[in-house]
Amino acid sequence: MVKLGVNIDHVATLREARKTRVPDPIEAARICEKAGCDSIVAHLREDRRHIKDDDMVALRKSVKTLLNMEMSIAGDIVAFACKLKPDQATLVPERRQEVTTEGGLDVKGNFSRVKKAVSKLEDRGIRVSLFINPVRHQIDASISAGARIIELHTGEYANALSAASAKRELTIIRDATAYALTRGLEVNAGHGLDYNNVKDIAKIKGMHELNIGHSIISRSIFFGLYASVIEMKGIIR
């Protein structure tokens, strides 16, 4: 069965709107785990716009499933991760101006830096995933950089403006998954997935885990976090 990783960044986004202590992303992680998620995802951005260093330390102590730290390849962030030792590190592109991650990491164009980061993290016993666009040259570059896991960017599929466009993007993701599996990679996917579009991604043969945050946290405002995670798990199942 395809696994579900829940990204709790936007619990911290709401907290930072008032610069207070609530809502607490660590409590959110506990609820998500009780509801049956398979991992907790948190992105420690360079500008610390939502998740903070102390949040990551607290999550490392409290998460019972698997802690997946999303992060850039900046040296200080890599050093922090090596000290924290999350179960998994997912390397993503990052721009200060962006509202959210806009695409996959250009592994081929930043090969030496990515490979160096992967090596440092793996040496600390941290499994590394590279968040990439669903294209073969990035998959090949990820393997050359030493990654054992990739996460395919599903943003183009999720943001498609027509059924035909969505179908085309789904085919691209499906083909990329099949290719990556033949190369021995574990394949995850995420970005923009919600309660309406996730089913077809979950059906892709060989898909290991879907990482979803914004839609679950948004739905939790109306239906509660526990129920929202259970609903998403049900759709994926």
C-alpha contacts under 8 A as a table, 3 or more apart, distances in Angstrom:
res1	aa1	res2	aa2	distance
1	M	208	H	7.75
1	M	237	R	6.55
2	V	202	A	6.46
2	V	207	M	6.33
2	V	208	H	5.19
2	V	209	E	5.29
2	V	210	L	7.19
2	V	236	I	6.78
2	V	237	R	7.09
3	K	37	C	7.50
3	K	38	D	5.92
3	K	208	H	6.15
3	K	209	E	4.32
3	K	210	L	6.24
4	L	37	C	5.44
4	L	38	D	5.36
4	L	39	S	6.71
4	L	209	E	5.59
4	L	210	L	5.16
4	L	211	N	5.99
4	L	212	I	7.38
4	L	233	K	6.80
5	G	37	C	6.05
5	G	38	D	5.59
5	G	39	S	4.46
5	G	40	I	5.54
5	G	41	V	6.28
5	G	209	E	6.85
5	G	210	L	6.04
5	G	211	N	4.46
5	G	212	I	6.25
6	V	32	C	7.18
6	V	37	C	6.70
6	V	38	D	7.98
6	V	39	S	6.41
6	V	40	I	5.19
6	V	41	V	5.68
6	V	211	N	5.82
6	V	212	I	5.22
6	V	213	G	5.42
6	V	216	I	7.81
7	N	10	H	7.85
7	N	40	I	6.04
7	N	41	V	4.28
7	N	42	A	5.62
7	N	211	N	6.70
7	N	212	I	5.76
7	N	213	G	4.15
7	N	214	H	7.49
8	I	11	V	5.62
8	I	12	A	7.21
8	I	25	P	6.27
8	I	28	A	7.00
8	I	29	A	6.92
8	I	40	I	7.22
8	I	41	V	6.35
8	I	42	A	5.88
8	I	213	G	6.10
8	I	217	I	7.41
9	D	12	A	5.39
9	D	13	T	6.37
9	D	25	P	7.49
9	D	41	V	7.84
9	D	42	A	5.63
9	D	43	H	6.46
9	D	50	H	6.26
9	D	51	I	6.06
9	D	213	G	7.32
10	H	13	T	4.41
10	H	14	L	6.20
10	H	50	H	7.11
10	H	213	G	7.50
10	H	214	H	6.72
10	H	217	I	6.82
11	V	14	L	5.38
11	V	15	R	6.47
11	V	23	P	6.21
11	V	24	D	6.92
11	V	25	P	5.52
11	V	28	A	7.34
11	V	217	I	7.07
12	A	15	R	4.86
12	A	16	E	6.08
12	A	23	P	6.92
12	A	24	D	6.89
12	A	25	P	5.76
12	A	50	H	4.92
12	A	51	I	5.76
13	T	16	E	5.16
13	T	17	A	6.42
13	T	49	R	7.22
13	T	50	H	4.78
13	T	51	I	7.66
14	L	17	A	5.19
14	L	18	R	7.44
14	L	23	P	6.95
15	R	18	R	5.91
15	R	19	K	6.01
15	R	20	T	5.87
15	R	21	R	6.40
15	R	22	V	5.25
15	R	23	P	5.36
15	R	24	D	7.25
15	R	50	H	7.90
16	E	19	K	4.36
16	E	20	T	6.56
16	E	49	R	7.61
16	E	50	H	6.31
21	R	24	D	6.34
24	D	27	E	5.43
24	D	28	A	6.41
25	P	28	A	4.78
25	P	29	A	6.16
25	P	55	D	7.42
26	I	29	A	5.08
26	I	30	R	6.47
26	I	55	D	7.08
26	I	58	A	6.95
26	I	59	L	6.02
26	I	62	S	7.57
27	E	30	R	5.05
27	E	31	I	6.37
28	A	31	I	5.17
28	A	32	C	6.22
28	A	225	L	7.58
29	A	32	C	5.08
29	A	33	E	6.19
29	A	40	I	6.44
29	A	59	L	7.84
29	A	63	V	7.11
30	R	33	E	5.18
30	R	34	K	6.22
30	R	62	S	7.80
30	R	63	V	7.17
31	I	34	K	5.04
31	I	35	A	6.19
31	I	225	L	6.99
31	I	226	Y	5.90
32	C	35	A	5.05
32	C	36	G	6.52
32	C	37	C	5.76
32	C	40	I	7.88
32	C	225	L	7.02
32	C	226	Y	6.16
32	C	229	V	6.35
33	E	36	G	5.14
33	E	37	C	5.12
33	E	38	D	7.12
33	E	39	S	7.58
33	E	40	I	7.87
33	E	64	K	7.64
33	E	65	T	7.12
34	K	37	C	7.52
34	K	226	Y	7.50
35	A	226	Y	5.35
35	A	227	A	7.41
35	A	229	V	6.05
35	A	230	I	5.70
36	G	229	V	7.46
36	G	230	I	6.92
36	G	233	K	7.65
37	C	40	I	7.58
37	C	229	V	7.03
37	C	233	K	7.41
38	D	65	T	6.01
38	D	66	L	6.88
39	S	65	T	5.44
39	S	66	L	4.55
39	S	67	L	5.95
39	S	68	N	6.86
40	I	63	V	7.36
40	I	65	T	7.39
40	I	66	L	6.19
40	I	67	L	5.14
40	I	68	N	5.99
41	V	67	L	6.20
41	V	68	N	4.71
41	V	69	M	5.87
41	V	70	E	6.85
41	V	211	N	7.49
42	A	51	I	6.96
42	A	56	M	7.68
42	A	67	L	7.92
42	A	68	N	6.56
42	A	69	M	5.26
42	A	70	E	5.84
43	H	51	I	6.50
43	H	69	M	5.77
43	H	70	E	4.24
43	H	71	M	5.75
44	L	48	R	6.31
44	L	50	H	7.73
44	L	51	I	5.47
44	L	52	K	6.43
44	L	53	D	7.21
44	L	56	M	7.68
44	L	69	M	7.14
44	L	70	E	6.44
44	L	71	M	5.81
44	L	77	I	7.93
45	R	48	R	4.99
45	R	49	R	6.72
45	R	50	H	7.71
45	R	51	I	7.26
45	R	71	M	6.42
45	R	72	S	7.26
45	R	94	E	7.77
46	E	72	S	7.60
46	E	77	I	7.25
46	E	96	R	7.97
47	D	96	R	7.07
48	R	51	I	5.98
48	R	52	K	5.58
49	R	52	K	7.78
51	I	55	D	6.14
51	I	56	M	7.36
52	K	55	D	5.15
52	K	56	M	6.63
53	D	56	M	5.27
53	D	57	V	6.44
54	D	57	V	5.05
54	D	58	A	6.15
55	D	58	A	5.12
55	D	59	L	6.02
56	M	59	L	4.98
56	M	60	R	6.06
56	M	84	L	7.86
57	V	60	R	5.17
57	V	61	K	6.54
57	V	84	L	6.85
58	A	61	K	5.20
58	A	62	S	6.22
59	L	62	S	5.04
59	L	63	V	5.50
59	L	67	L	7.50
60	R	63	V	5.93
60	R	67	L	6.83
60	R	84	L	7.30
60	R	85	K	7.99
60	R	86	P	6.50
63	V	66	L	6.65
63	V	67	L	6.43
66	L	86	P	7.98
66	L	87	D	5.89
66	L	88	Q	7.57
67	L	86	P	5.51
67	L	87	D	5.29
67	L	88	Q	6.32
68	N	86	P	6.30
68	N	87	D	6.13
68	N	88	Q	4.62
68	N	89	A	5.55
68	N	90	T	6.79
69	M	81	A	7.84
69	M	86	P	6.36
69	M	88	Q	6.22
69	M	89	A	4.77
69	M	90	T	6.05
70	E	89	A	5.84
70	E	90	T	4.64
70	E	91	L	5.98
70	E	92	V	6.70
71	M	77	I	6.91
71	M	78	V	7.79
71	M	89	A	7.02
71	M	90	T	6.18
71	M	91	L	5.17
71	M	92	V	5.85
72	S	77	I	6.80
72	S	78	V	7.65
72	S	91	L	5.50
72	S	92	V	5.30
72	S	93	P	5.87
72	S	94	E	6.06
73	I	77	I	6.89
73	I	78	V	6.24
73	I	91	L	6.51
73	I	92	V	7.57
73	I	93	P	7.85
73	I	113	R	7.14
73	I	114	V	6.58
73	I	117	A	6.23
74	A	77	I	5.43
74	A	78	V	6.24
75	G	78	V	5.15
75	G	79	A	6.12
76	D	79	A	5.01
76	D	80	F	6.16
77	I	80	F	5.03
77	I	81	A	6.23
78	V	81	A	5.11
78	V	82	C	6.18
78	V	117	A	6.60
78	V	120	K	7.82
78	V	121	L	7.37
79	A	82	C	5.10
79	A	83	K	6.38
80	F	83	K	5.19
80	F	84	L	6.10
81	A	84	L	4.92
81	A	85	K	5.68
81	A	86	P	6.84
81	A	89	A	7.71
81	A	121	L	7.50
82	C	85	K	5.34
82	C	120	K	7.36
82	C	121	L	5.90
82	C	124	R	6.13
82	C	126	I	7.86
85	K	124	R	7.07
85	K	125	G	7.57
85	K	126	I	6.29
86	P	89	A	6.71
86	P	126	I	6.51
87	D	126	I	5.62
87	D	127	R	6.42
88	Q	126	I	5.38
88	Q	127	R	4.62
88	Q	128	V	5.71
88	Q	129	S	7.28
89	A	121	L	7.73
89	A	126	I	6.63
89	A	127	R	6.26
89	A	128	V	4.93
89	A	129	S	6.15
90	T	128	V	5.84
90	T	129	S	4.53
90	T	130	L	5.54
90	T	131	F	6.51
91	L	105	L	7.46
91	L	128	V	7.43
91	L	129	S	6.30
91	L	130	L	5.02
91	L	131	F	6.00
92	V	101	T	7.72
92	V	104	G	6.72
92	V	105	L	5.38
92	V	130	L	6.69
92	V	131	F	5.36
92	V	132	I	7.75
93	P	101	T	6.87
93	P	103	G	7.36
93	P	104	G	6.51
93	P	105	L	4.82
93	P	106	D	7.60
94	E	98	E	7.72
94	E	101	T	6.51
95	R	98	E	5.55
95	R	101	T	7.89
98	E	101	T	6.72
98	E	102	E	7.17
101	T	104	G	7.98
102	E	155	G	7.93
103	G	132	I	7.33
103	G	133	N	6.67
103	G	153	H	6.53
103	G	155	G	7.28
104	G	131	F	5.44
104	G	132	I	3.83
104	G	133	N	4.61
104	G	152	L	7.62
104	G	153	H	5.87
105	L	130	L	7.19
105	L	131	F	5.80
105	L	132	I	5.00
105	L	133	N	7.25
106	D	109	G	5.36
106	D	110	N	6.15
106	D	132	I	6.98
106	D	138	Q	7.06
107	V	110	N	5.19
107	V	111	F	5.21
107	V	114	V	6.41
107	V	132	I	7.61
107	V	138	Q	6.09
107	V	141	A	6.03
107	V	142	S	6.31
107	V	145	A	7.96
108	K	111	F	4.99
108	K	137	H	7.44
108	K	138	Q	6.14
108	K	141	A	5.41
108	K	142	S	7.80
110	N	113	R	5.68
110	N	114	V	6.07
111	F	114	V	5.18
111	F	115	K	5.94
111	F	141	A	7.36
111	F	145	A	6.84
112	S	115	K	5.19
112	S	116	K	6.10
112	S	145	A	7.95
113	R	116	K	5.13
113	R	117	A	6.25
114	V	117	A	5.14
114	V	118	V	6.10
114	V	145	A	6.65
115	K	118	V	5.07
115	K	119	S	6.09
115	K	144	S	7.97
115	K	145	A	4.42
115	K	146	G	6.58
116	K	119	S	5.18
116	K	120	K	6.28
117	A	120	K	5.22
117	A	121	L	6.23
118	V	121	L	5.28
118	V	122	E	5.99
118	V	128	V	6.40
118	V	145	A	7.00
118	V	146	G	6.49
118	V	147	A	6.76
119	S	122	E	5.21
119	S	123	D	6.00
119	S	146	G	7.18
120	K	123	D	5.22
120	K	124	R	6.67
121	L	124	R	5.24
121	L	125	G	6.71
121	L	126	I	5.34
121	L	127	R	7.34
121	L	128	V	7.04
122	E	125	G	5.01
122	E	126	I	4.98
122	E	127	R	6.04
122	E	128	V	6.80
123	D	126	I	7.31
127	R	148	R	7.60
127	R	149	I	7.94
128	V	147	A	5.88
128	V	148	R	6.69
128	V	149	I	6.37
129	S	147	A	6.15
129	S	148	R	6.70
129	S	149	I	4.42
129	S	150	I	4.87
129	S	151	E	6.50
130	L	142	S	6.87
130	L	147	A	6.84
130	L	149	I	6.54
130	L	150	I	4.72
130	L	151	E	5.95
131	F	150	I	5.87
131	F	151	E	4.56
131	F	152	L	5.94
131	F	153	H	6.52
132	I	138	Q	6.65
132	I	139	I	7.63
132	I	150	I	6.93
132	I	151	E	6.19
132	I	152	L	5.33
132	I	153	H	5.77
133	N	138	Q	7.04
133	N	152	L	5.69
133	N	153	H	5.09
133	N	154	T	7.92
134	P	138	Q	7.52
134	P	139	I	7.59
134	P	152	L	5.52
134	P	153	H	6.54
134	P	172	I	6.71
134	P	173	I	5.70
134	P	176	A	5.39
134	P	177	T	7.82
135	V	138	Q	5.71
135	V	139	I	6.49
135	V	172	I	7.88
135	V	176	A	6.19
136	R	139	I	4.96
136	R	140	D	6.10
136	R	176	A	6.67
136	R	179	Y	7.54
137	H	140	D	5.09
137	H	141	A	6.09
138	Q	141	A	4.96
138	Q	142	S	6.03
139	I	142	S	5.07
139	I	143	I	6.45
139	I	150	I	7.72
139	I	180	A	6.60
140	D	143	I	5.25
140	D	144	S	6.35
141	A	144	S	5.00
141	A	145	A	6.10
142	S	145	A	5.03
142	S	146	G	6.53
142	S	147	A	5.59
142	S	150	I	7.58
143	I	146	G	5.25
143	I	147	A	5.39
143	I	148	R	6.95
144	S	147	A	7.53
147	A	150	I	7.28
148	R	184	G	7.80
148	R	185	L	5.42
148	R	186	E	6.46
149	I	185	L	5.43
149	I	186	E	4.67
149	I	187	V	6.02
149	I	188	N	7.53
150	I	185	L	6.95
150	I	186	E	6.41
150	I	187	V	5.30
150	I	188	N	6.10
150	I	189	A	7.97
151	E	187	V	5.90
151	E	188	N	4.34
151	E	189	A	4.65
151	E	190	G	6.80
152	L	173	I	7.31
152	L	187	V	7.32
152	L	188	N	6.19
152	L	189	A	4.48
152	L	190	G	6.42
153	H	156	E	7.75
153	H	189	A	6.11
153	H	190	G	5.66
153	H	191	H	5.97
154	T	157	Y	5.37
154	T	158	A	6.12
154	T	173	I	7.51
154	T	189	A	6.53
154	T	190	G	5.46
154	T	191	H	5.25
154	T	192	G	6.66
154	T	193	L	7.30
155	G	158	A	4.99
155	G	159	N	5.91
155	G	190	G	7.64
155	G	191	H	5.24
155	G	192	G	5.45
155	G	193	L	7.84
156	E	159	N	5.28
156	E	160	A	5.96
156	E	166	A	7.90
156	E	169	E	6.57
157	Y	160	A	5.29
157	Y	165	S	7.60
157	Y	166	A	5.14
157	Y	167	K	7.88
157	Y	169	E	5.01
157	Y	170	L	6.17
158	A	166	A	7.33
158	A	191	H	7.57
158	A	192	G	5.30
158	A	193	L	6.05
158	A	197	N	6.82
159	N	192	G	7.26
160	A	163	A	7.47
160	A	165	S	5.64
160	A	166	A	5.13
160	A	169	E	7.95
161	L	165	S	6.70
161	L	166	A	7.40
162	S	165	S	5.19
162	S	166	A	6.22
163	A	166	A	5.06
163	A	167	K	6.07
164	A	167	K	5.09
164	A	168	R	6.23
165	S	168	R	5.07
165	S	169	E	6.24
166	A	169	E	5.15
166	A	170	L	6.01
167	K	170	L	5.02
167	K	171	T	6.26
168	R	171	T	5.20
168	R	172	I	6.48
169	E	172	I	5.02
169	E	173	I	6.35
170	L	173	I	5.14
170	L	174	R	6.05
170	L	200	D	7.82
170	L	201	I	7.38
171	T	174	R	4.97
171	T	175	D	6.01
172	I	175	D	5.21
172	I	176	A	6.10
173	I	176	A	5.08
173	I	177	T	6.08
174	R	177	T	5.16
174	R	178	A	6.31
174	R	204	I	6.14
174	R	205	K	7.95
175	D	178	A	5.15
175	D	179	Y	6.21
176	A	179	Y	5.11
176	A	180	A	6.07
177	T	180	A	5.15
177	T	181	L	6.16
177	T	187	V	6.48
177	T	204	I	7.89
177	T	206	G	7.28
177	T	207	M	7.20
178	A	181	L	5.24
178	A	182	T	6.49
178	A	205	K	7.70
178	A	206	G	7.47
179	Y	182	T	5.25
179	Y	183	R	6.62
180	A	183	R	5.07
180	A	184	G	6.56
180	A	185	L	5.55
180	A	186	E	7.66
180	A	187	V	7.09
181	L	184	G	5.08
181	L	185	L	5.30
181	L	186	E	6.76
181	L	187	V	7.19
181	L	206	G	7.26
182	T	185	L	7.56
186	E	207	M	7.97
186	E	208	H	6.74
187	V	206	G	7.31
187	V	207	M	5.65
187	V	208	H	5.65
187	V	209	E	7.27
188	N	207	M	6.02
188	N	208	H	5.37
188	N	209	E	4.70
188	N	210	L	5.73
188	N	211	N	7.55
189	A	207	M	7.70
189	A	209	E	6.53
189	A	210	L	5.02
189	A	211	N	6.39
190	G	193	L	6.35
190	G	210	L	5.57
190	G	211	N	4.96
190	G	212	I	6.18
191	H	211	N	7.39
191	H	212	I	6.78
192	G	212	I	7.57
192	G	214	H	7.64
192	G	215	S	7.70
193	L	197	N	6.12
193	L	198	V	5.43
193	L	212	I	6.28
193	L	215	S	7.19
194	D	197	N	5.59
194	D	198	V	5.62
194	D	212	I	7.54
194	D	215	S	5.32
194	D	216	I	7.49
195	Y	198	V	5.98
195	Y	199	K	7.89
195	Y	215	S	7.38
195	Y	232	M	6.56
195	Y	235	I	7.44
196	N	199	K	7.33
197	N	200	D	6.67
197	N	201	I	7.60
198	V	201	I	5.40
198	V	202	A	6.19
198	V	235	I	7.71
198	V	236	I	7.13
199	K	202	A	5.09
199	K	203	K	6.31
199	K	235	I	6.43
199	K	236	I	5.98
200	D	203	K	5.11
200	D	204	I	6.85
201	I	204	I	5.52
202	A	207	M	6.80
202	A	210	L	7.51
202	A	236	I	5.69
203	K	207	M	7.71
204	I	207	M	5.71
207	M	210	L	7.99
212	I	215	S	7.05
212	I	216	I	6.96
213	G	216	I	5.48
213	G	217	I	6.15
214	H	217	I	5.28
214	H	218	S	5.92
215	S	218	S	5.06
215	S	219	R	6.07
216	I	219	R	5.17
216	I	220	S	6.13
216	I	225	L	7.37
216	I	228	S	5.94
216	I	229	V	6.60
216	I	232	M	7.63
217	I	220	S	5.05
217	I	221	I	6.92
217	I	225	L	6.82
217	I	228	S	7.89
218	S	221	I	5.71
218	S	222	F	7.82
219	R	222	F	5.71
219	R	223	F	6.19
219	R	224	G	7.33
219	R	225	L	7.62
219	R	228	S	6.26
220	S	223	F	4.94
220	S	224	G	4.12
220	S	225	L	4.41
220	S	226	Y	7.76
220	S	227	A	7.53
220	S	228	S	5.63
221	I	224	G	5.96
221	I	225	L	7.56
223	F	227	A	6.37
223	F	228	S	6.43
224	G	227	A	5.60
224	G	228	S	6.14
225	L	228	S	5.03
225	L	229	V	6.18
226	Y	229	V	5.45
226	Y	230	I	6.36
227	A	230	I	5.09
227	A	231	E	6.09
228	S	231	E	5.12
228	S	232	M	6.29
229	V	232	M	5.18
229	V	233	K	6.14
230	I	233	K	5.05
230	I	234	G	6.13
231	E	234	G	5.04
231	E	235	I	6.36
232	M	235	I	5.15
232	M	236	I	6.28
233	K	236	I	5.19
233	K	237	R	6.02
234	G	237	R	5.02
